[in-house]
Amino acid sequence: MLTDDELTAAERALWDAFPEGRWVDLRTGTSEDDDPARGAQWGPERTVRAEVVAALLLGGNTVQSSSVASLRLAGAHVTGCLDLAGADISHLLWLKECRLEQEVSLYAASTRTVRITDSWIPGVRAELARVDGHLDLGGCVMEPGHLSLMNAHVAGELDLDGTLISAPGGWAVWAGGLAMGGGVFCRGFIARGGVRLPGAQLPGGLFMPGARLENPGGVALFADNVTAPVVDMSKGFSAAGVLRIRGARISDLLTLEEATLGGSDMALLGVGMQVGTFDFTLSAPPAGAVDLQGARVAVLHDREQSWPEEVRMDGFVYDSLRPDRTCPQNDVAHRLAWIRRNPGYAPQPYEQLATCYRQAGHDDDARRVLLEKQRHRRRTLKPTGRVWGYLLDATVGYGYRPWLAALWMTALCLLGTLVFSARSPVRTKPGEGDPFSPFVYTIDLLFPIGDFGQRGAWHWTGATQWLSYLLIAVGWLLTTAVVAGVSRTLNRN
Protein backbone atom coordinates (compact mmCIF):
# COMPACT_ATOMS: atom_id res chain seq x y z
CA MET A 1 0.00 0.00 0.00
CA LEU A 2 1.45 3.35 -1.06
CA THR A 3 1.71 6.18 1.47
CA ASP A 4 1.74 9.93 0.89
CA ASP A 5 5.45 10.10 1.71
CA GLU A 6 6.23 7.69 -1.11
CA LEU A 7 4.54 9.79 -3.82
CA THR A 8 6.44 12.32 -5.93
CA ALA A 9 4.85 15.62 -6.88
CA ALA A 10 3.73 14.28 -10.24
CA GLU A 11 2.34 11.14 -8.64
CA ARG A 12 0.55 13.17 -5.96
CA ALA A 13 -1.09 15.29 -8.67
CA LEU A 14 -2.27 12.17 -10.43
CA TRP A 15 -3.47 10.62 -7.16
CA ASP A 16 -5.54 13.67 -6.31
CA ALA A 17 -6.98 14.08 -9.83
CA PHE A 18 -8.09 10.47 -10.14
CA PRO A 19 -11.37 10.59 -8.14
CA GLU A 20 -12.62 13.47 -10.29
CA GLY A 21 -11.28 12.10 -13.57
CA ARG A 22 -9.21 15.23 -14.25
CA TRP A 23 -6.30 15.36 -16.66
CA VAL A 24 -2.80 15.58 -15.30
CA ASP A 25 -0.77 17.15 -18.07
CA LEU A 26 3.00 17.15 -17.60
CA ARG A 27 3.84 18.39 -21.09
CA THR A 28 5.86 21.54 -21.61
CA GLY A 29 4.14 22.68 -24.78
CA THR A 30 7.29 22.34 -26.88
CA SER A 31 7.04 19.67 -29.54
CA GLU A 32 10.66 18.61 -29.33
CA ASP A 33 10.67 18.37 -25.54
CA ASP A 34 7.34 16.52 -25.48
CA ASP A 35 8.31 13.85 -28.03
CA PRO A 36 7.79 10.48 -26.28
CA ALA A 37 10.74 9.07 -28.23
CA ARG A 38 12.94 11.25 -25.97
CA GLY A 39 10.93 10.47 -22.87
CA ALA A 40 13.75 8.55 -21.22
CA GLN A 41 15.47 11.91 -20.71
CA TRP A 42 12.53 13.47 -18.86
CA GLY A 43 13.27 14.36 -15.27
CA PRO A 44 11.52 13.32 -12.03
CA GLU A 45 8.96 16.11 -12.43
CA ARG A 46 7.54 14.14 -15.36
CA THR A 47 8.06 10.63 -14.02
CA VAL A 48 5.31 8.39 -12.66
CA ARG A 49 5.83 4.85 -11.45
CA ALA A 50 3.69 2.13 -13.05
CA GLU A 51 2.80 0.80 -9.61
CA VAL A 52 1.08 4.11 -8.81
CA VAL A 53 -1.01 3.85 -11.98
CA ALA A 54 -1.90 0.24 -11.13
CA ALA A 55 -2.77 1.13 -7.54
CA LEU A 56 -5.22 3.82 -8.65
CA LEU A 57 -6.90 1.58 -11.23
CA LEU A 58 -7.30 -1.13 -8.60
CA GLY A 59 -9.02 1.21 -6.14
CA GLY A 60 -6.09 2.75 -4.28
CA ASN A 61 -7.82 6.14 -3.89
CA THR A 62 -11.42 5.63 -2.84
CA VAL A 63 -12.21 9.27 -2.04
CA GLN A 64 -15.83 9.92 -2.95
CA SER A 65 -16.51 12.44 -5.69
CA SER A 66 -19.45 13.65 -7.72
CA SER A 67 -17.44 12.90 -10.86
CA VAL A 68 -16.60 9.54 -12.41
CA ALA A 69 -13.14 8.42 -11.36
CA SER A 70 -10.71 7.83 -14.21
CA LEU A 71 -6.99 7.99 -14.83
CA ARG A 72 -5.96 10.60 -17.42
CA LEU A 73 -2.25 11.33 -17.76
CA ALA A 74 -0.35 13.18 -20.50
CA GLY A 75 3.35 13.71 -21.12
CA ALA A 76 4.66 11.36 -18.42
CA HIS A 77 7.53 8.91 -18.27
CA VAL A 78 5.98 5.78 -16.75
CA THR A 79 8.68 3.63 -15.19
CA GLY A 80 8.44 -0.03 -14.28
CA CYS A 81 5.97 -2.59 -15.59
CA LEU A 82 2.28 -1.72 -15.71
CA ASP A 83 1.09 -5.21 -14.81
CA LEU A 84 -2.69 -5.50 -14.68
CA ALA A 85 -2.89 -9.20 -15.53
CA GLY A 86 -6.10 -10.75 -14.25
CA ALA A 87 -7.30 -7.46 -12.79
CA ASP A 88 -10.91 -6.32 -12.71
CA ILE A 89 -10.71 -2.64 -13.62
CA SER A 90 -13.78 -0.43 -13.56
CA HIS A 91 -12.10 2.87 -14.49
CA LEU A 92 -11.05 4.50 -17.74
CA LEU A 93 -7.31 4.49 -18.44
CA TRP A 94 -6.05 7.17 -20.81
CA LEU A 95 -2.35 7.83 -21.34
CA LYS A 96 -1.52 10.48 -23.94
CA GLU A 97 1.95 11.25 -25.34
CA CYS A 98 3.62 9.23 -22.62
CA ARG A 99 6.69 7.02 -22.64
CA LEU A 100 6.28 3.66 -20.98
CA GLU A 101 9.44 1.92 -19.90
CA GLN A 102 8.06 -1.63 -20.15
CA GLU A 103 5.17 -3.36 -21.89
CA VAL A 104 1.65 -3.16 -20.51
CA SER A 105 0.12 -6.44 -19.40
CA LEU A 106 -3.65 -6.82 -19.53
CA TYR A 107 -3.54 -10.59 -19.69
CA ALA A 108 -6.97 -12.03 -18.81
CA ALA A 109 -7.95 -8.65 -17.36
CA SER A 110 -11.46 -7.25 -17.39
CA THR A 111 -11.52 -3.54 -17.97
CA ARG A 112 -13.38 -0.57 -19.36
CA THR A 113 -12.08 1.62 -22.17
CA VAL A 114 -8.30 1.75 -22.45
CA ARG A 115 -6.63 4.54 -24.43
CA ILE A 116 -2.88 4.74 -24.81
CA THR A 117 -2.44 7.23 -27.64
CA ASP A 118 0.50 8.93 -29.37
CA SER A 119 2.83 7.25 -26.89
CA TRP A 120 6.04 5.22 -26.99
CA ILE A 121 5.54 1.75 -25.58
CA PRO A 122 7.41 -1.57 -25.84
CA GLY A 123 4.21 -3.51 -26.34
CA VAL A 124 0.80 -4.52 -25.05
CA ARG A 125 -0.12 -8.03 -23.94
CA ALA A 126 -3.84 -8.51 -23.68
CA GLU A 127 -4.42 -12.19 -24.32
CA LEU A 128 -7.83 -13.35 -23.04
CA ALA A 129 -8.60 -9.77 -21.95
CA ARG A 130 -12.14 -8.45 -21.93
CA VAL A 131 -12.48 -4.76 -22.74
CA ASP A 132 -16.00 -3.47 -22.16
CA GLY A 133 -15.38 -0.38 -24.25
CA HIS A 134 -12.77 0.76 -26.77
CA LEU A 135 -9.13 -0.20 -27.03
CA ASP A 136 -7.36 2.81 -28.51
CA LEU A 137 -3.66 2.58 -29.32
CA GLY A 138 -3.73 5.15 -32.10
CA GLY A 139 -0.51 6.95 -32.93
CA CYS A 140 1.64 4.81 -30.65
CA VAL A 141 5.15 3.65 -31.47
CA MET A 142 6.16 0.15 -30.41
CA GLU A 143 9.73 -0.14 -31.68
CA PRO A 144 10.70 -2.78 -30.96
CA GLY A 145 7.46 -4.14 -29.64
CA HIS A 146 4.36 -6.18 -30.31
CA LEU A 147 0.63 -6.26 -29.68
CA SER A 148 -0.94 -9.50 -28.50
CA LEU A 149 -4.72 -9.85 -28.45
CA MET A 150 -5.12 -13.60 -28.72
CA ASN A 151 -8.68 -14.64 -27.87
CA ALA A 152 -9.38 -11.18 -26.47
CA HIS A 153 -12.86 -9.67 -26.52
CA VAL A 154 -13.32 -5.96 -27.22
CA ALA A 155 -16.89 -4.73 -26.99
CA GLY A 156 -16.16 -1.47 -28.79
CA GLU A 157 -13.58 -0.50 -31.40
CA LEU A 158 -9.89 -1.26 -31.78
CA ASP A 159 -8.04 1.84 -32.98
CA LEU A 160 -4.57 1.48 -34.46
CA ASP A 161 -4.71 4.53 -36.72
CA GLY A 162 -1.20 5.84 -37.30
CA THR A 163 0.38 3.23 -35.02
CA LEU A 164 3.84 1.80 -35.71
CA ILE A 165 4.69 -1.68 -34.44
CA SER A 166 8.12 -3.05 -35.27
CA ALA A 167 8.96 -6.73 -34.85
CA PRO A 168 11.11 -7.56 -37.89
CA GLY A 169 11.03 -11.23 -38.78
CA GLY A 170 8.28 -11.96 -36.24
CA TRP A 171 4.63 -11.12 -35.58
CA ALA A 172 4.00 -7.45 -34.89
CA VAL A 173 0.34 -8.19 -34.09
CA TRP A 174 -0.83 -11.52 -32.74
CA ALA A 175 -4.62 -11.55 -32.51
CA GLY A 176 -5.86 -15.01 -33.39
CA GLY A 177 -9.41 -15.58 -32.17
CA LEU A 178 -9.99 -11.88 -31.48
CA ALA A 179 -13.70 -11.15 -30.99
CA MET A 180 -14.75 -7.59 -31.66
CA GLY A 181 -18.01 -5.80 -31.07
CA GLY A 182 -17.05 -2.86 -33.30
CA GLY A 183 -14.60 -2.21 -36.09
CA VAL A 184 -10.83 -2.48 -36.28
CA PHE A 185 -9.31 0.74 -37.64
CA CYS A 186 -5.73 0.65 -38.94
CA ARG A 187 -5.61 3.68 -41.23
CA GLY A 188 -2.00 4.66 -41.84
CA PHE A 189 -0.89 1.75 -39.64
CA ILE A 190 2.68 0.43 -40.10
CA ALA A 191 3.69 -3.10 -39.11
CA ARG A 192 7.30 -4.20 -39.52
CA GLY A 193 6.56 -7.85 -39.15
CA GLY A 194 3.45 -9.95 -39.74
CA VAL A 195 -0.10 -9.27 -38.62
CA ARG A 196 -1.82 -12.43 -37.45
CA LEU A 197 -5.65 -12.55 -37.25
CA PRO A 198 -6.76 -16.17 -37.88
CA GLY A 199 -10.35 -16.84 -36.92
CA ALA A 200 -10.98 -13.26 -35.80
CA GLN A 201 -14.62 -12.18 -35.54
CA LEU A 202 -14.85 -8.60 -36.80
CA PRO A 203 -18.55 -7.65 -37.13
CA GLY A 204 -17.63 -3.98 -37.45
CA GLY A 205 -15.16 -4.59 -40.27
CA LEU A 206 -11.41 -4.21 -40.79
CA PHE A 207 -10.26 -0.87 -42.21
CA MET A 208 -6.64 -0.55 -43.36
CA PRO A 209 -6.50 2.15 -46.06
CA GLY A 210 -2.97 3.51 -46.36
CA ALA A 211 -1.55 0.84 -44.04
CA ARG A 212 1.91 -0.68 -44.67
CA LEU A 213 2.61 -4.29 -43.73
CA GLU A 214 6.27 -5.16 -44.09
CA ASN A 215 7.33 -8.77 -43.74
CA PRO A 216 9.42 -9.60 -46.85
CA GLY A 217 9.77 -13.31 -47.45
CA GLY A 218 7.00 -14.10 -44.97
CA VAL A 219 3.30 -13.52 -44.37
CA ALA A 220 2.32 -9.86 -44.17
CA LEU A 221 -1.29 -10.55 -43.14
CA PHE A 222 -2.49 -13.92 -41.84
CA ALA A 223 -6.28 -13.65 -41.79
CA ASP A 224 -7.47 -17.18 -42.46
CA ASN A 225 -11.15 -17.76 -41.60
CA VAL A 226 -11.73 -14.16 -40.62
CA THR A 227 -15.39 -13.16 -40.51
CA ALA A 228 -16.24 -9.53 -41.34
CA PRO A 229 -18.71 -7.51 -43.43
CA VAL A 230 -15.97 -5.27 -44.87
CA VAL A 231 -12.21 -5.56 -45.27
CA ASP A 232 -10.79 -2.33 -46.68
CA MET A 233 -7.18 -2.49 -47.85
CA SER A 234 -7.23 0.36 -50.33
CA LYS A 235 -5.86 3.82 -51.13
CA GLY A 236 -2.16 3.29 -50.63
CA PHE A 237 -2.30 0.02 -48.71
CA SER A 238 0.84 -2.04 -49.29
CA ALA A 239 1.92 -5.49 -48.22
CA ALA A 240 5.52 -6.66 -48.54
CA GLY A 241 4.85 -10.35 -48.02
CA VAL A 242 1.96 -12.73 -48.56
CA LEU A 243 -1.57 -11.46 -48.06
CA ARG A 244 -3.30 -14.56 -46.72
CA ILE A 245 -7.10 -14.57 -46.34
CA ARG A 246 -7.78 -18.25 -46.87
CA GLY A 247 -11.33 -19.30 -45.99
CA ALA A 248 -12.34 -15.77 -44.98
CA ARG A 249 -16.04 -14.87 -44.92
CA ILE A 250 -16.51 -11.26 -46.02
CA SER A 251 -20.19 -10.68 -46.59
CA ASP A 252 -20.09 -7.25 -48.20
CA LEU A 253 -16.83 -5.83 -49.57
CA LEU A 254 -13.19 -6.82 -49.88
CA THR A 255 -11.37 -3.96 -51.57
CA LEU A 256 -7.78 -3.65 -52.72
CA GLU A 257 -8.38 -0.53 -54.78
CA GLU A 258 -5.07 1.17 -55.64
CA ALA A 259 -3.24 -1.18 -53.27
CA THR A 260 0.24 -2.62 -53.77
CA LEU A 261 0.97 -6.29 -53.12
CA GLY A 262 4.38 -7.88 -52.79
CA GLY A 263 5.42 -11.45 -52.18
CA SER A 264 8.02 -13.04 -54.43
CA ASP A 265 6.19 -16.35 -54.99
CA MET A 266 2.70 -15.68 -53.66
CA ALA A 267 1.08 -12.24 -53.36
CA LEU A 268 -2.51 -13.15 -52.43
CA LEU A 269 -3.73 -16.46 -51.03
CA GLY A 270 -7.53 -16.40 -51.08
CA VAL A 271 -8.30 -20.11 -51.38
CA GLY A 272 -11.87 -20.87 -50.36
CA MET A 273 -12.76 -17.33 -49.36
CA GLN A 274 -16.34 -16.11 -49.74
CA VAL A 275 -16.81 -12.45 -50.62
CA GLY A 276 -19.73 -10.25 -51.62
CA THR A 277 -17.93 -7.70 -53.82
CA PHE A 278 -14.23 -8.23 -54.52
CA ASP A 279 -12.54 -5.05 -55.74
CA PHE A 280 -9.21 -6.09 -57.21
CA THR A 281 -8.12 -2.87 -58.91
CA LEU A 282 -4.50 -2.74 -57.78
CA SER A 283 -2.18 0.12 -58.61
CA ALA A 284 0.20 -2.33 -60.34
CA PRO A 285 0.36 -6.10 -60.94
CA PRO A 286 2.06 -7.98 -58.10
CA ALA A 287 5.21 -9.99 -58.69
CA GLY A 288 3.84 -13.04 -56.90
CA ALA A 289 0.93 -15.27 -57.85
CA VAL A 290 -2.71 -14.85 -56.89
CA ASP A 291 -4.44 -18.02 -55.68
CA LEU A 292 -8.26 -17.96 -55.77
CA GLN A 293 -8.91 -21.69 -56.02
CA GLY A 294 -12.30 -22.61 -54.58
CA ALA A 295 -13.14 -18.97 -53.80
CA ARG A 296 -16.64 -17.63 -54.35
CA VAL A 297 -17.40 -14.00 -55.19
CA ALA A 298 -20.74 -12.38 -55.97
CA VAL A 299 -19.24 -9.46 -57.92
CA LEU A 300 -15.68 -9.28 -59.24
CA HIS A 301 -14.47 -5.74 -59.95
CA ASP A 302 -11.04 -5.77 -61.54
CA ARG A 303 -8.77 -4.33 -64.17
CA GLU A 304 -6.46 -6.11 -66.58
CA GLN A 305 -3.34 -4.49 -65.07
CA SER A 306 -4.11 -5.90 -61.62
CA TRP A 307 -3.41 -9.54 -62.41
CA PRO A 308 0.07 -11.11 -62.18
CA GLU A 309 1.48 -13.64 -64.64
CA GLU A 310 0.08 -16.53 -62.60
CA VAL A 311 -3.51 -16.65 -61.35
CA ARG A 312 -4.69 -19.95 -59.88
CA MET A 313 -8.44 -20.01 -60.40
CA ASP A 314 -9.55 -23.62 -60.68
CA GLY A 315 -12.85 -23.71 -58.76
CA PHE A 316 -13.12 -19.91 -58.60
CA VAL A 317 -16.81 -18.96 -58.88
CA TYR A 318 -18.22 -15.48 -59.50
CA ASP A 319 -21.76 -14.37 -60.29
CA SER A 320 -20.94 -11.27 -62.31
CA LEU A 321 -17.98 -9.35 -63.68
CA ARG A 322 -17.55 -5.61 -63.39
CA PRO A 323 -14.42 -4.50 -65.21
CA ASP A 324 -12.73 -1.21 -64.50
CA ARG A 325 -14.01 1.69 -66.61
CA THR A 326 -10.69 1.73 -68.50
CA CYS A 327 -11.45 -1.74 -69.90
CA PRO A 328 -14.06 -2.60 -72.55
CA GLN A 329 -17.21 -3.91 -70.94
CA ASN A 330 -17.24 -7.15 -72.94
CA ASP A 331 -13.61 -7.68 -73.85
CA VAL A 332 -13.63 -11.46 -74.32
CA ALA A 333 -10.01 -11.49 -75.48
CA HIS A 334 -8.96 -9.88 -72.19
CA ARG A 335 -10.90 -12.46 -70.19
CA LEU A 336 -9.48 -15.37 -72.14
CA ALA A 337 -5.96 -14.07 -71.60
CA TRP A 338 -6.85 -13.82 -67.91
CA ILE A 339 -7.93 -17.46 -67.78
CA ARG A 340 -4.77 -18.57 -69.55
CA ARG A 341 -2.80 -17.22 -66.60
CA ASN A 342 -4.05 -20.30 -64.72
CA PRO A 343 -1.21 -22.86 -64.78
CA GLY A 344 -1.98 -25.90 -66.92
CA TYR A 345 -5.37 -26.80 -68.34
CA ALA A 346 -8.49 -26.74 -66.18
CA PRO A 347 -12.00 -26.75 -67.71
CA GLN A 348 -13.77 -25.06 -64.79
CA PRO A 349 -12.45 -21.50 -65.35
CA TYR A 350 -13.71 -21.61 -68.95
CA GLU A 351 -17.07 -23.05 -67.93
CA GLN A 352 -17.41 -20.41 -65.21
CA LEU A 353 -16.66 -17.54 -67.60
CA ALA A 354 -19.07 -18.93 -70.19
CA THR A 355 -21.78 -19.26 -67.54
CA CYS A 356 -21.24 -15.66 -66.50
CA TYR A 357 -21.56 -14.47 -70.12
CA ARG A 358 -24.70 -16.54 -70.69
CA GLN A 359 -26.34 -15.15 -67.58
CA ALA A 360 -25.58 -11.66 -68.89
CA GLY A 361 -27.18 -12.55 -72.24
CA HIS A 362 -23.91 -12.67 -74.23
CA ASP A 363 -24.35 -16.08 -75.86
CA ASP A 364 -21.84 -15.42 -78.65
CA ASP A 365 -19.17 -14.57 -76.10
CA ALA A 366 -20.00 -17.72 -74.13
CA ARG A 367 -19.58 -19.89 -77.24
CA ARG A 368 -16.25 -18.24 -77.99
CA VAL A 369 -15.04 -19.03 -74.48
CA LEU A 370 -16.08 -22.67 -74.77
CA LEU A 371 -14.36 -22.92 -78.15
CA GLU A 372 -11.15 -21.64 -76.56
CA LYS A 373 -11.59 -24.25 -73.84
CA GLN A 374 -11.54 -27.01 -76.46
CA ARG A 375 -8.50 -25.49 -78.14
CA HIS A 376 -6.65 -25.32 -74.82
CA ARG A 377 -7.64 -28.91 -74.05
CA ARG A 378 -6.36 -30.01 -77.47
CA ARG A 379 -2.82 -29.11 -76.47
CA THR A 380 -2.97 -31.70 -73.70
CA LEU A 381 -3.98 -34.58 -76.00
CA LYS A 382 -1.87 -37.19 -77.75
CA PRO A 383 -0.92 -36.56 -81.41
CA THR A 384 -3.90 -38.49 -82.79
CA GLY A 385 -6.27 -36.59 -80.55
CA ARG A 386 -4.73 -33.29 -81.57
CA VAL A 387 -5.13 -34.11 -85.27
CA TRP A 388 -8.80 -34.97 -84.74
CA GLY A 389 -9.19 -31.77 -82.75
CA TYR A 390 -7.73 -29.66 -85.53
CA LEU A 391 -10.15 -31.31 -87.96
CA LEU A 392 -13.17 -30.57 -85.78
CA ASP A 393 -11.96 -27.02 -85.22
CA ALA A 394 -11.48 -26.33 -88.92
CA THR A 395 -14.75 -27.88 -90.03
CA VAL A 396 -17.29 -26.93 -87.36
CA GLY A 397 -15.37 -25.09 -84.63
CA TYR A 398 -15.99 -27.99 -82.23
CA GLY A 399 -19.71 -27.47 -82.85
CA TYR A 400 -19.68 -23.88 -81.56
CA ARG A 401 -19.39 -22.52 -85.13
CA PRO A 402 -21.80 -24.68 -87.14
CA TRP A 403 -21.86 -22.10 -89.93
CA LEU A 404 -18.39 -23.35 -90.87
CA ALA A 405 -20.04 -26.62 -91.90
CA ALA A 406 -22.31 -24.69 -94.25
CA LEU A 407 -19.28 -23.13 -95.89
CA TRP A 408 -17.67 -26.54 -96.32
CA MET A 409 -20.92 -27.93 -97.70
CA THR A 410 -21.11 -25.12 -100.25
CA ALA A 411 -17.50 -25.61 -101.32
CA LEU A 412 -17.96 -29.37 -101.68
CA CYS A 413 -21.18 -28.88 -103.63
CA LEU A 414 -19.32 -26.72 -106.13
CA LEU A 415 -16.46 -29.22 -106.34
CA GLY A 416 -18.76 -32.20 -106.86
CA THR A 417 -20.88 -30.39 -109.42
CA LEU A 418 -17.83 -29.44 -111.46
CA VAL A 419 -16.27 -32.92 -111.35
CA PHE A 420 -19.50 -34.78 -112.06
CA SER A 421 -20.37 -32.41 -114.91
CA ALA A 422 -17.14 -33.28 -116.71
CA ARG A 423 -17.81 -37.03 -116.75
CA SER A 424 -20.64 -39.40 -117.58
CA PRO A 425 -21.94 -41.77 -114.89
CA VAL A 426 -23.23 -45.29 -115.31
CA ARG A 427 -26.96 -45.91 -114.86
CA THR A 428 -27.51 -48.50 -112.12
CA LYS A 429 -30.59 -49.99 -113.78
CA PRO A 430 -30.85 -49.44 -117.52
CA GLY A 431 -33.94 -47.54 -118.50
CA GLU A 432 -34.86 -46.60 -114.91
CA GLY A 433 -34.34 -43.49 -112.79
CA ASP A 434 -34.37 -39.73 -113.32
CA PRO A 435 -32.05 -38.00 -115.76
CA PHE A 436 -28.60 -37.29 -114.29
CA SER A 437 -28.12 -33.88 -112.58
CA PRO A 438 -24.56 -33.19 -111.31
CA PHE A 439 -25.73 -30.66 -108.69
CA VAL A 440 -28.60 -32.77 -107.34
CA TYR A 441 -26.38 -35.85 -107.34
CA THR A 442 -23.78 -34.02 -105.25
CA ILE A 443 -26.47 -32.85 -102.82
CA ASP A 444 -27.75 -36.41 -102.55
CA LEU A 445 -24.27 -37.64 -101.59
CA LEU A 446 -23.54 -34.92 -99.06
CA PHE A 447 -26.82 -35.02 -97.15
CA PRO A 448 -27.44 -38.42 -95.57
CA ILE A 449 -30.97 -37.43 -94.64
CA GLY A 450 -33.45 -37.71 -97.48
CA ASP A 451 -33.10 -39.12 -100.98
CA PHE A 452 -33.43 -37.20 -104.26
CA GLY A 453 -33.23 -40.38 -106.34
CA GLN A 454 -29.86 -39.60 -107.86
CA ARG A 455 -27.55 -41.56 -105.56
CA GLY A 456 -29.23 -44.92 -106.21
CA ALA A 457 -29.86 -44.36 -109.92
CA TRP A 458 -26.27 -43.55 -110.96
CA HIS A 459 -22.79 -44.71 -110.03
CA TRP A 460 -19.22 -44.15 -111.09
CA THR A 461 -16.07 -46.06 -111.85
CA GLY A 462 -12.46 -45.15 -111.30
CA ALA A 463 -11.29 -42.12 -109.30
CA THR A 464 -14.66 -40.40 -109.54
CA GLN A 465 -16.19 -43.25 -107.53
CA TRP A 466 -13.76 -42.53 -104.68
CA LEU A 467 -14.80 -38.90 -104.76
CA SER A 468 -18.41 -39.95 -104.28
CA TYR A 469 -17.41 -42.12 -101.30
CA LEU A 470 -15.49 -39.18 -99.80
CA LEU A 471 -18.48 -36.87 -100.19
CA ILE A 472 -20.72 -39.38 -98.41
CA ALA A 473 -18.29 -39.69 -95.46
CA VAL A 474 -17.74 -35.94 -95.15
CA GLY A 475 -21.48 -35.37 -95.41
CA TRP A 476 -22.14 -37.61 -92.43
CA LEU A 477 -19.43 -35.85 -90.39
CA LEU A 478 -20.58 -32.35 -91.23
CA THR A 479 -24.27 -33.10 -90.77
CA THR A 480 -23.60 -34.64 -87.34
CA ALA A 481 -21.55 -31.61 -86.34
CA VAL A 482 -24.26 -29.20 -87.52
CA VAL A 483 -26.96 -31.04 -85.61
CA ALA A 484 -24.81 -31.03 -82.47
CA GLY A 485 -24.06 -27.33 -82.85
CA VAL A 486 -27.71 -26.39 -83.37
CA SER A 487 -28.76 -28.49 -80.38
CA ARG A 488 -26.09 -26.84 -78.22
CA THR A 489 -27.28 -23.41 -79.27
CA LEU A 490 -30.93 -24.19 -78.60
CA ASN A 491 -30.04 -25.61 -75.19
CA ARG A 492 -27.92 -22.48 -74.38
CA ASN A 493 -25.03 -24.77 -73.49
Secondary structure by P-SEA (a helix, b strand, c coil): ccccccccaaaaaaaaaccccccccccccccccccccccccccccccccaaaaaaaaacccccccccbbbbbbcccccccccccccccccbbbbbccbbbcbbbbbccccccbbbbccbbbcbbbbccbbbccccccccccccccccccccbbbcbbbbbcbbbbbbcccccccccbbbbcbbbbbccbbbcbbbbbcccccccbbbbccbbbbbccccccccccccccbbbbccbbbbcccccccccccccccccccbbbbbccccccccbbbbccccccccccccbbbbbccbbbcbbbbcccccccccccccbbbccccccccccccaaaaaaaaaaccccccaaaaaaaaaaaaaacaaaaaaaaaaaaaaaaaaaccaaaaaaaaaaaacccccccaaaaaaaaaaaaaaaaaaaaacccccccccccccccaaaaaaaaaccccccccccccccccaaaaaaaaaaaaaaaaaaaaaaaaaaaaacc
